[in-house]
Amino acid sequence: MSDTKAEKSSASNKSIFTTSVGVQRPLPFTLHNSKSPSRLFVGELLTKTNYEDFDAWKQGDAMVKGWLKTAMSKDVRSSVRFAITAREISVDVQTQFGHGSVPRLYELHQTINLLQQEKTSVASFYTKLRGLWDEINSLAPSLECTSGGCTCDVNRRQRESEENERLFDILMGLDDAFGIIKTQILAMIPTPSLANAYLLP
């Protein structure tokens, strides 16, 4: 029963992310499931006799183009500056960046591997890592078994693996002054949770 609720909750929250402080927010640029290109939002289609209505649509499309361009960096905006409709902008951006999650994931993992505490507080270092982890999760969400009555326990093992990986990220980046604590954490059986390890320093 609770698994079914969790699955429904997980499915309905695909357009929601949790910030580093645990606040849930809708993802930017996410449209509700009821919004689709084939859905008719106007009472009538363009014909030879209703151009005034079509002209009003063009004004609305220009507004959407403005919103899209405002949400882009200068470099990206210049690549779509001659697009005639908002749809052209959307298609162009999808073509340019829709498959870009793999290079971005690589960049994020590389940043994490190189990130060092550098005499900042542990809280500040953890916050930087948490932001990177959150972005990774938004690009490549964790896999979960959704079969009913699953006995493979893959969800728990996946969470433990992710938690261990994050713990290692923290330990690798901590300053040498935490050498003894790092050794103690790595010697613990079972490996402590990320939250428990965070409380140790």
GUTORVEX-40661 format. One record per residue: residue in one letter; x, y, z of N, C-alpha, C in turn. Coordinates in nm, 2 decimals. Example, Ala and Ser with C-alpha at 12.3 -4.5 7.8 and 13.67 -1.06 7.14 Angstrom:
2
SITE rest    n_X    n_Y    n_Z   ca_X   ca_Y   ca_Z    c_X    c_Y    c_Z
SITE    A   1.32  -0.57   0.78   1.23  -0.45   0.78   1.32  -0.33   0.78
SITE    S   1.28  -0.22   0.71   1.37  -0.11   0.71   1.29   0.00   0.79
***
This chain:
201
SITE rest    n_X    n_Y    n_Z   ca_X   ca_Y   ca_Z    c_X    c_Y    c_Z
SITE    M   0.08  -0.12   0.00   0.00   0.00   0.00   0.09   0.13   0.00
SITE    S   0.18   0.13   0.09   0.27   0.25   0.10   0.36   0.26  -0.02
SITE    D   0.40   0.14  -0.08   0.48   0.14  -0.20   0.40   0.21  -0.32
SITE    T   0.27   0.18  -0.32   0.19   0.24  -0.43   0.18   0.39  -0.41
SITE    K   0.17   0.43  -0.29   0.16   0.58  -0.27   0.29   0.64  -0.30
SITE    A   0.41   0.58  -0.27   0.54   0.63  -0.30   0.56   0.64  -0.45
SITE    E   0.51   0.54  -0.52   0.53   0.54  -0.67   0.45   0.65  -0.73
SITE    K   0.32   0.67  -0.68   0.24   0.78  -0.73   0.30   0.91  -0.70
SITE    S   0.36   0.92  -0.58   0.42   1.05  -0.54   0.54   1.08  -0.62
SITE    S   0.62   0.97  -0.65   0.74   0.98  -0.73   0.71   1.02  -0.87
SITE    A   0.60   0.96  -0.93   0.56   0.99  -1.07   0.51   1.13  -1.08
SITE    S   0.44   1.18  -0.98   0.38   1.31  -0.98   0.48   1.42  -0.95
SITE    N   0.60   1.39  -0.90   0.69   1.49  -0.86   0.81   1.49  -0.96
SITE    K   0.80   1.44  -1.08   0.91   1.45  -1.17   0.94   1.59  -1.21
SITE    S   0.84   1.68  -1.20   0.87   1.82  -1.24   0.90   1.90  -1.11
SITE    I   0.94   1.84  -1.00   0.97   1.91  -0.88   1.11   1.87  -0.84
SITE    F   1.19   1.96  -0.79   1.32   1.93  -0.73   1.33   1.98  -0.59
SITE    T   1.42   1.92  -0.51   1.44   1.96  -0.38   1.57   2.04  -0.37
SITE    T   1.56   2.16  -0.31   1.68   2.24  -0.30   1.77   2.18  -0.19
SITE    S   1.89   2.24  -0.18   1.99   2.19  -0.08   1.94   2.21   0.06
SITE    V   1.84   2.29   0.08   1.79   2.31   0.22   1.66   2.23   0.23
SITE    G   1.62   2.15   0.14   1.51   2.06   0.15   1.38   2.12   0.11
SITE    V   1.38   2.24   0.04   1.26   2.30  -0.01   1.22   2.25  -0.14
SITE    Q   1.10   2.20  -0.16   1.06   2.15  -0.29   1.00   2.27  -0.38
SITE    R   1.05   2.27  -0.50   1.01   2.37  -0.60   0.99   2.31  -0.73
SITE    P   0.90   2.37  -0.81   0.88   2.32  -0.95   1.01   2.35  -1.03
SITE    L   1.04   2.26  -1.12   1.16   2.28  -1.21   1.12   2.40  -1.30
SITE    P   1.22   2.49  -1.33   1.20   2.59  -1.43   1.17   2.53  -1.57
SITE    F   1.09   2.60  -1.64   1.06   2.56  -1.78   0.98   2.43  -1.79
SITE    T   0.92   2.38  -1.68   0.84   2.26  -1.68   0.69   2.30  -1.70
SITE    L   0.63   2.23  -1.80   0.49   2.25  -1.83   0.41   2.14  -1.77
SITE    H   0.29   2.17  -1.72   0.21   2.07  -1.67   0.17   1.97  -1.77
SITE    N   0.13   1.85  -1.73   0.10   1.74  -1.83  -0.02   1.78  -1.92
SITE    S  -0.11   1.87  -1.87  -0.22   1.91  -1.95  -0.19   2.00  -2.06
SITE    K  -0.06   2.05  -2.06  -0.02   2.14  -2.17   0.05   2.06  -2.28
SITE    S   0.00   2.06  -2.40   0.06   1.99  -2.51   0.04   2.07  -2.64
SITE    P   0.13   2.05  -2.74   0.12   2.13  -2.86  -0.01   2.09  -2.94
SITE    S  -0.06   1.97  -2.92  -0.18   1.93  -3.00  -0.31   1.98  -2.93
SITE    R  -0.30   2.04  -2.81  -0.42   2.08  -2.74  -0.46   2.22  -2.80
SITE    L  -0.59   2.23  -2.82  -0.65   2.35  -2.88  -0.68   2.45  -2.77
SITE    F  -0.61   2.56  -2.77  -0.64   2.67  -2.67  -0.73   2.78  -2.72
SITE    V  -0.76   2.78  -2.85  -0.84   2.88  -2.91  -0.97   2.82  -2.96
SITE    G  -1.07   2.90  -2.97  -1.20   2.86  -3.01  -1.21   2.82  -3.15
SITE    E  -1.13   2.88  -3.24  -1.14   2.85  -3.38  -1.00   2.86  -3.45
SITE    L  -0.99   2.78  -3.56  -0.86   2.78  -3.63  -0.85   2.89  -3.73
SITE    L  -0.73   2.92  -3.77  -0.71   3.03  -3.87  -0.77   2.99  -4.00
SITE    T  -0.85   3.08  -4.05  -0.91   3.07  -4.19  -0.88   3.20  -4.26
SITE    K  -0.93   3.21  -4.38  -0.91   3.33  -4.46  -0.98   3.45  -4.41
SITE    T  -1.08   3.43  -4.32  -1.16   3.54  -4.28  -1.14   3.58  -4.13
SITE    N  -1.05   3.52  -4.06  -1.03   3.56  -3.92  -0.88   3.60  -3.89
SITE    Y  -0.82   3.67  -3.98  -0.68   3.71  -3.97  -0.66   3.79  -3.84
SITE    E  -0.76   3.88  -3.80  -0.74   3.96  -3.68  -0.71   3.88  -3.56
SITE    D  -0.78   3.76  -3.55  -0.76   3.67  -3.44  -0.61   3.61  -3.45
SITE    F  -0.57   3.58  -3.57  -0.44   3.52  -3.59  -0.33   3.63  -3.56
SITE    D  -0.36   3.75  -3.59  -0.27   3.86  -3.55  -0.25   3.87  -3.40
SITE    A  -0.36   3.85  -3.33  -0.35   3.85  -3.18  -0.27   3.73  -3.13
SITE    W  -0.28   3.62  -3.20  -0.19   3.50  -3.17  -0.05   3.54  -3.19
SITE    K  -0.02   3.61  -3.30   0.12   3.64  -3.33   0.18   3.73  -3.22
SITE    Q   0.09   3.82  -3.16   0.14   3.90  -3.05   0.17   3.82  -2.93
SITE    G   0.08   3.72  -2.90   0.11   3.63  -2.79   0.23   3.55  -2.81
SITE    D   0.26   3.50  -2.94   0.38   3.43  -2.97   0.50   3.51  -2.95
SITE    A   0.49   3.64  -2.98   0.60   3.73  -2.96   0.63   3.75  -2.81
SITE    M   0.53   3.75  -2.73   0.55   3.76  -2.59   0.62   3.64  -2.54
SITE    V   0.58   3.52  -2.58   0.65   3.39  -2.54   0.79   3.39  -2.59
SITE    K   0.82   3.44  -2.71   0.96   3.45  -2.76   1.04   3.54  -2.66
SITE    G   0.98   3.65  -2.62   1.05   3.74  -2.53   1.08   3.67  -2.40
SITE    W   0.99   3.60  -2.34   1.01   3.52  -2.22   1.12   3.42  -2.24
SITE    L   1.12   3.35  -2.35   1.22   3.25  -2.37   1.36   3.31  -2.38
SITE    K   1.37   3.42  -2.46   1.50   3.49  -2.48   1.55   3.55  -2.35
SITE    T   1.46   3.60  -2.27   1.50   3.66  -2.14   1.56   3.56  -2.05
SITE    A   1.52   3.43  -2.06   1.57   3.32  -1.97   1.70   3.26  -2.03
SITE    M   1.76   3.32  -2.13   1.88   3.26  -2.19   2.00   3.35  -2.17
SITE    S   2.11   3.29  -2.17   2.24   3.37  -2.16   2.26   3.44  -2.30
SITE    K   2.34   3.54  -2.30   2.37   3.61  -2.42   2.41   3.53  -2.54
SITE    D   2.50   3.43  -2.51   2.54   3.34  -2.62   2.43   3.26  -2.68
SITE    V   2.35   3.20  -2.59   2.24   3.12  -2.64   2.14   3.21  -2.71
SITE    R   2.11   3.32  -2.66   2.01   3.41  -2.72   2.05   3.45  -2.86
SITE    S   2.18   3.48  -2.88   2.22   3.52  -3.01   2.21   3.40  -3.11
SITE    S   2.20   3.28  -3.07   2.19   3.17  -3.16   2.05   3.15  -3.21
SITE    V   1.95   3.21  -3.14   1.81   3.20  -3.18   1.75   3.34  -3.22
SITE    R   1.83   3.44  -3.24   1.78   3.57  -3.26   1.69   3.59  -3.38
SITE    F   1.71   3.50  -3.49   1.64   3.51  -3.61   1.52   3.42  -3.62
SITE    A   1.49   3.35  -3.51   1.38   3.26  -3.51   1.25   3.34  -3.52
SITE    I   1.16   3.28  -3.60   1.03   3.36  -3.63   0.93   3.33  -3.52
SITE    T   0.92   3.21  -3.47   0.82   3.17  -3.37   0.88   3.11  -3.25
SITE    A   0.80   3.11  -3.14   0.85   3.06  -3.01   0.88   2.91  -3.03
SITE    R   0.81   2.84  -3.12   0.83   2.70  -3.14   0.97   2.68  -3.21
SITE    E   1.01   2.77  -3.30   1.14   2.76  -3.36   1.25   2.77  -3.26
SITE    I   1.23   2.86  -3.16   1.33   2.88  -3.06   1.34   2.75  -2.97
SITE    S   1.22   2.70  -2.94   1.21   2.57  -2.86   1.28   2.46  -2.93
SITE    V   1.25   2.44  -3.06   1.31   2.33  -3.13   1.47   2.35  -3.14
SITE    D   1.51   2.47  -3.17   1.65   2.50  -3.18   1.73   2.47  -3.05
SITE    V   1.67   2.52  -2.94   1.73   2.50  -2.81   1.74   2.35  -2.78
SITE    Q   1.63   2.28  -2.81   1.63   2.13  -2.79   1.74   2.06  -2.87
SITE    T   1.75   2.11  -2.99   1.86   2.05  -3.08   1.99   2.07  -3.02
SITE    Q   2.02   2.20  -2.98   2.15   2.23  -2.93   2.18   2.17  -2.79
SITE    F   2.08   2.17  -2.70   2.12   2.13  -2.56   2.04   2.01  -2.51
SITE    G   1.95   1.96  -2.59   1.87   1.85  -2.54   1.95   1.72  -2.51
SITE    H   2.06   1.70  -2.57   2.14   1.58  -2.55   2.27   1.62  -2.47
SITE    G   2.27   1.74  -2.41   2.39   1.79  -2.35   2.41   1.75  -2.21
SITE    S   2.32   1.66  -2.15   2.33   1.62  -2.01   2.46   1.54  -1.99
SITE    V   2.50   1.46  -2.08   2.62   1.38  -2.06   2.75   1.46  -2.04
SITE    P   2.77   1.56  -2.13   2.89   1.65  -2.10   2.87   1.73  -1.97
SITE    R   2.75   1.77  -1.94   2.73   1.84  -1.82   2.75   1.75  -1.69
SITE    L   2.70   1.63  -1.70   2.73   1.53  -1.59   2.88   1.51  -1.57
SITE    Y   2.95   1.49  -1.68   3.09   1.48  -1.67   3.16   1.60  -1.60
SITE    E   3.12   1.72  -1.64   3.17   1.84  -1.59   3.14   1.84  -1.44
SITE    L   3.02   1.81  -1.40   2.98   1.81  -1.26   3.06   1.71  -1.17
SITE    H   3.08   1.59  -1.23   3.16   1.49  -1.15   3.30   1.53  -1.15
SITE    Q   3.35   1.59  -1.25   3.49   1.64  -1.25   3.51   1.75  -1.14
SITE    T   3.41   1.84  -1.14   3.41   1.95  -1.04   3.41   1.89  -0.90
SITE    I   3.33   1.79  -0.87   3.32   1.73  -0.74   3.46   1.66  -0.71
SITE    N   3.51   1.59  -0.80   3.64   1.53  -0.78   3.76   1.62  -0.74
SITE    L   3.75   1.74  -0.80   3.85   1.84  -0.78   3.82   1.94  -0.66
SITE    L   3.70   1.94  -0.62   3.66   2.03  -0.51   3.73   2.00  -0.38
SITE    Q   3.79   2.10  -0.32   3.86   2.09  -0.19   3.80   2.19  -0.09
SITE    Q   3.81   2.15   0.03   3.75   2.24   0.14   3.83   2.37   0.14
SITE    E   3.96   2.37   0.13   4.04   2.49   0.12   4.02   2.59   0.24
SITE    K   4.02   2.53   0.36   4.01   2.61   0.48   3.88   2.68   0.50
SITE    T   3.77   2.65   0.42   3.64   2.70   0.45   3.58   2.61   0.56
SITE    S   3.46   2.65   0.60   3.40   2.57   0.70   3.35   2.44   0.64
SITE    V   3.33   2.33   0.72   3.27   2.21   0.67   3.13   2.23   0.61
SITE    A   3.06   2.32   0.68   2.92   2.35   0.63   2.92   2.41   0.50
SITE    S   3.01   2.50   0.47   3.02   2.57   0.34   3.07   2.47   0.23
SITE    F   3.16   2.38   0.27   3.21   2.28   0.17   3.09   2.19   0.14
SITE    Y   3.02   2.14   0.24   2.91   2.05   0.22   2.80   2.12   0.14
SITE    T   2.77   2.24   0.16   2.67   2.32   0.08   2.71   2.32  -0.07
SITE    K   2.84   2.34  -0.10   2.88   2.34  -0.24   2.86   2.21  -0.30
SITE    L   2.90   2.10  -0.23   2.88   1.97  -0.28   2.73   1.94  -0.30
SITE    R   2.65   1.98  -0.20   2.51   1.95  -0.21   2.45   2.01  -0.34
SITE    G   2.49   2.13  -0.37   2.44   2.19  -0.49   2.47   2.11  -0.62
SITE    L   2.60   2.06  -0.62   2.64   1.98  -0.73   2.57   1.85  -0.74
SITE    W   2.55   1.79  -0.62   2.47   1.66  -0.62   2.33   1.68  -0.67
SITE    D   2.27   1.79  -0.63   2.13   1.82  -0.67   2.12   1.84  -0.82
SITE    E   2.22   1.91  -0.88   2.22   1.92  -1.02   2.23   1.79  -1.09
SITE    I   2.32   1.70  -1.04   2.34   1.57  -1.10   2.21   1.49  -1.09
SITE    N   2.14   1.50  -0.98   2.01   1.43  -0.97   1.91   1.48  -1.06
SITE    S   1.91   1.61  -1.09   1.81   1.67  -1.19   1.84   1.62  -1.33
SITE    L   1.97   1.60  -1.36   2.01   1.55  -1.50   2.00   1.40  -1.51
SITE    A   2.03   1.33  -1.41   2.03   1.18  -1.41   1.97   1.13  -1.28
SITE    P   1.83   1.13  -1.27   1.77   1.08  -1.14   1.81   0.94  -1.11
SITE    S   1.81   0.91  -0.99   1.84   0.77  -0.95   1.74   0.67  -1.00
SITE    L   1.79   0.55  -1.04   1.70   0.45  -1.09   1.63   0.39  -0.97
SITE    E   1.50   0.35  -0.99   1.42   0.29  -0.89   1.34   0.18  -0.95
SITE    C   1.33   0.07  -0.88   1.25  -0.05  -0.93   1.10  -0.01  -0.90
SITE    T   1.02  -0.02  -1.00   0.88   0.02  -0.99   0.78  -0.10  -1.00
SITE    S   0.84  -0.22  -1.01   0.75  -0.34  -1.02   0.68  -0.36  -0.89
SITE    G   0.55  -0.40  -0.90   0.47  -0.42  -0.78   0.52  -0.54  -0.70
SITE    G   0.53  -0.53  -0.57   0.57  -0.65  -0.49   0.72  -0.68  -0.51
SITE    C   0.80  -0.58  -0.54   0.95  -0.61  -0.57   1.01  -0.66  -0.45
SITE    T   1.09  -0.76  -0.47   1.17  -0.82  -0.36   1.32  -0.81  -0.38
SITE    C   1.36  -0.74  -0.48   1.50  -0.73  -0.52   1.58  -0.63  -0.43
SITE    D   1.51  -0.54  -0.36   1.57  -0.45  -0.27   1.67  -0.35  -0.34
SITE    V   1.64  -0.33  -0.47   1.74  -0.25  -0.54   1.73  -0.10  -0.50
SITE    N   1.61  -0.06  -0.46   1.60   0.08  -0.42   1.68   0.12  -0.30
SITE    R   1.68   0.03  -0.20   1.76   0.05  -0.08   1.91   0.05  -0.11
SITE    R   1.95  -0.05  -0.20   2.09  -0.07  -0.23   2.14   0.05  -0.32
SITE    Q   2.05   0.10  -0.40   2.08   0.22  -0.48   2.11   0.34  -0.39
SITE    R   2.02   0.36  -0.30   2.03   0.47  -0.20   2.16   0.46  -0.12
SITE    E   2.19   0.34  -0.07   2.32   0.32   0.00   2.44   0.35  -0.08
SITE    S   2.44   0.30  -0.21   2.55   0.33  -0.30   2.57   0.47  -0.32
SITE    E   2.46   0.55  -0.35   2.47   0.69  -0.37   2.52   0.76  -0.24
SITE    E   2.47   0.72  -0.13   2.51   0.78   0.00   2.66   0.76   0.02
SITE    N   2.71   0.63  -0.01   2.85   0.61   0.01   2.94   0.69  -0.09
SITE    E   2.89   0.71  -0.21   2.96   0.79  -0.31   2.97   0.93  -0.26
SITE    R   2.86   0.98  -0.20   2.86   1.12  -0.15   2.95   1.13  -0.03
SITE    L   2.95   1.03   0.05   3.04   1.03   0.17   3.19   1.04   0.12
SITE    F   3.22   0.96   0.02   3.36   0.96  -0.03   3.39   1.10  -0.09
SITE    D   3.29   1.16  -0.16   3.32   1.29  -0.21   3.36   1.39  -0.10
SITE    I   3.29   1.39   0.01   3.32   1.48   0.12   3.46   1.44   0.18
SITE    L   3.48   1.32   0.20   3.61   1.28   0.27   3.73   1.31   0.18
SITE    M   3.71   1.30   0.05   3.83   1.33  -0.04   3.86   1.48  -0.05
SITE    G   3.75   1.56  -0.02   3.77   1.70  -0.03   3.81   1.77   0.10
SITE    L   3.79   1.70   0.21   3.82   1.77   0.34   3.97   1.80   0.35
SITE    D   4.00   1.90   0.42   4.14   1.94   0.45   4.21   1.83   0.53
SITE    D   4.35   1.83   0.52   4.43   1.73   0.59   4.41   1.74   0.74
SITE    A   4.36   1.85   0.80   4.34   1.86   0.94   4.23   1.76   0.99
SITE    F   4.15   1.71   0.90   4.05   1.61   0.93   4.09   1.47   0.90
SITE    G   4.22   1.44   0.89   4.28   1.31   0.86   4.23   1.20   0.95
SITE    I   4.24   1.23   1.08   4.20   1.13   1.18   4.05   1.10   1.17
SITE    I   3.97   1.20   1.16   3.82   1.18   1.15   3.79   1.10   1.02
SITE    K   3.86   1.13   0.91   3.84   1.05   0.79   3.87   0.90   0.81
SITE    T   3.98   0.88   0.88   4.02   0.74   0.90   3.92   0.67   0.99
SITE    Q   3.87   0.74   1.09   3.77   0.68   1.18   3.64   0.65   1.11
SITE    I   3.60   0.74   1.02   3.47   0.72   0.94   3.49   0.60   0.85
SITE    L   3.60   0.59   0.78   3.63   0.48   0.69   3.64   0.34   0.76
SITE    A   3.68   0.35   0.89   3.70   0.22   0.97   3.56   0.17   1.03
SITE    M   3.46   0.26   1.03   3.33   0.22   1.09   3.26   0.11   1.01
SITE    I   3.21   0.02   1.08   3.13  -0.09   1.02   2.99  -0.09   1.10
SITE    P   2.88  -0.07   1.03   2.87  -0.04   0.89   2.91   0.11   0.86
SITE    T   2.93   0.14   0.74   2.97   0.28   0.70   2.86   0.37   0.75
SITE    P   2.89   0.48   0.82   2.79   0.57   0.87   2.71   0.64   0.75
SITE    S   2.59   0.68   0.78   2.52   0.75   0.68   2.58   0.89   0.66
SITE    L   2.55   0.95   0.55   2.61   1.09   0.52   2.57   1.18   0.64
SITE    A   2.45   1.18   0.69   2.41   1.27   0.79   2.49   1.25   0.92
SITE    N   2.51   1.12   0.96   2.59   1.09   1.08   2.73   1.12   1.06
SITE    A   2.79   1.10   0.94   2.93   1.14   0.92   2.95   1.29   0.93
SITE    Y   2.85   1.36   0.87   2.85   1.51   0.87   2.86   1.56   1.02
SITE    L   2.79   1.50   1.11   2.79   1.54   1.25   2.92   1.52   1.32
SITE    L   3.01   1.43   1.27   3.13   1.40   1.34   3.23   1.51   1.35
SITE    P   3.27   1.58   1.24   3.37   1.69   1.26   3.31   1.80   1.34
***
